């Protein structure tokens, strides 16, 4: 932006009065007489500006007219037209280049009839003050009597008074010039221009001070009521009216007169408190409001002012108590009822908020405040159309109030009118330039339009306007994460948590965002992007201990578990909980994510589990198509396509998944096909229903690495195993919000599964395969009650699980193909359970989890009735050191699709492993996590699991004792804005009684060390080396021993601009290292592919977002 002017008006008419300047400027604008037009000819196509807000007396003079006429909202201004504001009046205009202009009292401007350069917007500013927000790429020039201005996307103020002019830059760059000199201004700089002098630069420590007249000061005096002498009341009323039009200094002068005459006047202190709130002096606001209440405890206005000061300090409950006191003092106070509605919305008490808002409107329907709060209440009740009508009415009642503009903008965006909604948010920002909340929402709107520089600017301005508000730091961090800047994103999210007293739970001031624990889950997501997996799990556990109903945290934990062996049941269970708890949104449901046993090598499928990073920051009606594909050696090929659509009350998701590969060895092929349909509908703001249908077909060979080498001999047992699965499942679920802090979720599933397993019979004489065909019908119904408060939360639930199994077993000779038929059997696996979990946050540094479950299990000759205690502790030893401990006992249920809504973890320790049904387990663990200056993250974890695993034979069932010990440590470091390093060490020790069925002891040591690169331009890369040492013991001499190896993996990729997708090329085991390894199949209920592959694997993957 440049401000430049030939100073023509000054040189010719330097001694003219203000009135003469106005006349001369009008004559200047007449330029070409053929440009004259009638007012009726000024249409949208030719208009230079539209008036969007009028406060007081605003007048316009058409180019061919002599008389001034009153202006109103939506009046159009064309070339040659002049607009002026009277005393104690303000106006806001939207210019034809999409800029916003705010006009102070006693100000006047002209829109020239002709433009010398059609590519430049021109404006003649005669006197007064204007504040401009311009985001247009089209150059924009302002001419004044002393200086000219050319604008190119910035926010600034211009003031002309007498023989002086001033230009203040809030953001961007401005060039200021006249005949005596030129200046280039940047953020927080100003130019002072005196008559016949060159511009002089000044540094503005608090540039917002120059635009105090443009801010919005909420009303606290519902009506003029006698409280003292008539003169004092008249002065208070006058001061309140001055604040309504932004004339702060005049209002202060009158308030000081009041305090001189009556030092203890409560209303005077209350008004000063409101000024301090708007100007973001929170401590002074609290002091002044407290003084107002002290001087007059029976003043409703004083308690209202105190509520604003408390809310500004995020003391929502205290603010509500203050307003309730005001209402007790004056039950007919409409503003008090509106404030109660506003604060109850902040606490999530939507029904009570709507009732209070309706009462406020009933008491005084002519107040914009009461209508606005009712509009927000309707918006949160998903009544978008009704909310729009109310917001529009509120705008008519008070055109200077930014909040109905904010509400209307959000409503329009929710309907899918993104541009129209963003325009309303821009108007709101112009009506209150210092409002951090509005700036944050405008930034989100620019983010949705993929105008990221503008989005970043708004978040930066929001941080500056309110340095204590965590919200813009959160949104800016999320934006940077999507721009391949995870290190910077991490710092922003950490700052957001720090500003919120290191708590992961936060609700915005109007509950317009459902941010339950969003900071914690966003921080965990960024840790995962950085490859800091162990730290991510710890942060998620912390977030869920504050709010177990946080759907984002559950979804993230599900994505993280995808990379951890034997966590498939926990992963799909966390996904189910996320789906049940999520609001209506456009988040795609990836078909493969809900299936527990696809056995694809980690992160080699068509899509990464966390591609929901393409989802929006703002809820809005829209459609989305996300496609992913992968191609690699070993004839690997896969794709996933997900279509999703969202409107106000309903979201749908349709998806398909396909993956095939020949595998890295003989009989290691896989083929998967999945179709999925998901629909979610909000019957009311409290009742949310959903249904999901899925069909799946799988065919694969032997996925087991058994410390053996590959062989092409098809008669070997390892090359004869086959498995086929055809599965159809249906699920229905619901969430009902009893109150703002209580809800119930329910899930019911039915699965029909047909499978055929071909196992080699180890007959030493004949080549025989044992073929088992099974039909499983499974039913599962669960319900859970959730309660949340600041100090504690509680989960209580129960479930009924039943699986009916019919099996047919036969022998097939490989030499004669003769079938020896047949034996059959049928059995049931049944489980009923109930549980209670409580998280006690009585101290900000201590979180204690206490709970239990009671499980009754019957299946295949087993009968178990058992009480299972749950205990967890998370203790902040210092601000940098966190201790975690847990004791967990469980019984593995016959889950329909391996999913349950019972909590899967306590204090970051998983309790739901992929164990065989009926397994009794006890896990004990301790962990310590530390960080230094938020640059180095380190920790360790030790845990032990004692298991009793069911062993079934044709005659009886028994239990086998097993023991698993896990020792792991990690070290992560932020090397640079673009570089990170990580190293982990993990030792797993498994043991059980010696048996001929497999290994009785396995010790595995793995040490991965890697470095990652992230470029803001979109490129990313990784290089990881992993040392593995494994010892396998079993009866006999085959498939046992010790092997050690070192693998090198690498990847490079590019994140497409505007969140359009990403591409990556990855290679595992680059140097084609051959080794022996035993994976964990025998420890799980389903086959699982190996973590390490003894051959080079190369694949390319692309994900596109439309």
Number of C-alpha atoms within 10 A of each C-alpha: 24 22 26 25 22 17 20 16 20 18 14 10 13 16 11 13 11 13 9 12 19 19 13 15 21 23 12 16 23 19 15 10 10 8 14 16 18 11 16 7 11 18 13 13 8 13 18 25 25 20 22 23 27 23 21 14 17 27 18 22 21 21 24 15 13 8 9 14 13 12 20 18 18 14 17 23 27 26 25 25 27 24 22 26 24 16 14 18 22 28 30 27 26 25 19 18 17 17 22 27 25 25 26 28 26 16 24 23 26 27 24 24 23 15 15 9 8 9 10 16 21 25 21 22 26 27 24 20 26 26 26 24 24 24 16 15 11 16 17 22 20 20 23 27 28 30 33 22 26 23 29 21 22 22 24 28 21 25 22 21 13 12 14 16 22 21 29 28 26 23 21 17 22 29 20 28 25 24 17 12 13 19 19 17 25 18 18 19 22 27 26 17 22 16 15 16 14 20 26 15 18 14 15 17 9 12 19 21 11 19 21 19 26 28 27 23 25 18 19 22 22 15 11 10 11 10 12 10 9 11 10 22 17 15 17 23 17 16 23 25 15 21 24 23 24 25 24 21 14 13 24 18 11 21 24 15 16 22 16 11 11 14 13 16 21 26 30 27 27 28 30 22 29 27 26 21 26 21 20 21 16 22 15 16 29 24 15 26 32 23 20 27 23 15 17 16 17 16 20 28 30 31 31 30 35 32 30 28 30 24 21 23 18 18 13 20 15 15 25 26 16 25 27 21 19 28 21 14 16 15 14 16 21 26 29 31 26 28 29 30 31 29 25 24 26 22 20 20 18 24 20 17 28 25 16 25 31 22 19 27 22 14 17 18 16 15 20 26 28 29 29 31 34 29 31 34 28 23 22 23 16 19 18 23 15 14 26 24 13 24 26 19 19 27 23 17 16 18 21 30 25 26 24 31 28 26 27 31 29 30 30 22 23 22 19 19 16 22 16 16 24 25 22 23 27 28 29 26 27 27 28 24 27 25 22 26 22 25 28 27 29 30 32 27 29 21 22 22 15 14 14 19 11 20 25 22 20 26 27 20 22 27 21 16 20 20 15 21 21 24 29 30 27 26 26 26 30 25 22 20 21 19 21 25 25 29 24 19 27 26 17 22 28 22 18 28 24 14 16 18 11 16 17 26 20 21 20 18 18 19 20 18 18 14 20 23 27 24 32 31 30 28 30 30 31 25 22 21 18 25 20 24 22 25 24 26 25 21 24 26 26 24 28 28 27 25 25 25 27 24 26 27 32 29 26 25 30 27 22 22 21 21 17 13 18 21 23 29 26 28 30 26 28 29 25 21 27 22 22 24 23 19 21 22 24 24 24 24 23 27 25 26 18 23 19 21 18 21 17 18 14 15 13 22 26 24 23 17 19 17 19 16 15 19 16 15 17 18 22 22 21 19 16 18 16 22 21 23 21 22 22 18 15 17 12 22 22 22 21 24 22 23 21 22 19 25 19 21 19 20 24 24 24 21 23 21 25 22 23 22 20 18 19 19 18 17 21 19 20 21 19 20 20 21 21 21 21 20 20 25 21 20 12 14 18 16 16 23 20 21 18 19 18 21 19 21 18 20 17 23 22 23 24 20 23 20 19 15 13 14 13 10 11 11 13 13 16 23 20 20 22 20 19 16 17 16 19 17 19 15 17 19 22 21 24 19 17 14 14 18 16 16 20 20 23 21 22 19 22 20 21 18 21 19 18 19 19 20 20 21 18 13 9 7 6 11 17 24 23 18 21 19 18 20 18 20 20 23 20 24 21 21 20 20 19 21 20 19 14 12 13 18 22 21 21 19 20 20 22 19 22 23 21 16 17 15 17 16 18 16 21 19 15 14 9 9 11 11 15 12 11 10 11 13 11 13 14 18 21 24 26 19 20 19 21 20 22 24 26 20 19 12 10 12 14 15 24 22 22 19 19 19 22 17 21 19 22 16 19 19 14 16 13 14 14 16 17 19 18 24 20 24 21 26 18 18 13 10 11 13 15 19 20 23 23 25 23 22 21 24 29 21 28 24 22 23 22 21 25 25 24 24 20 20 19 28 30 27 24 18 25 25 21 24 23 19 20 27 19 22 23 19 20 19 22 20 22 20 20 20 18 12 7 13 15 16 20 21 20 19 20 17 19 18 19 16 22 17 20 19 15 13 10 7 7 10 13 12 15 12 14 18 17 19 18 16 17 19 19 22 20 26 20 18 15 13 15 17 19 23 22 22 20 21 18 18 18 17 17 18 16 15 12 13 10 10 9 15 22 17 19 22 17 21 17 19 18 18 19 19 20 22 20 24 17 16 13 16 17 21 18 19 16 19 17 19 15 20 16 22 18 21 19 18 14 10 8 11 20 22 15 16 15 15 16 17 21 20 19 19 18 17 19 19 23 18 14 16 17 13 20 19 19 18 18 20 19 21 22 15 14 14 14 15 16 21 30 22 20 19 19 17 18 17 16 18 19 26 22 20 16 19 21 21 16 19 21 20 19 20 24 21 23 18 18 12
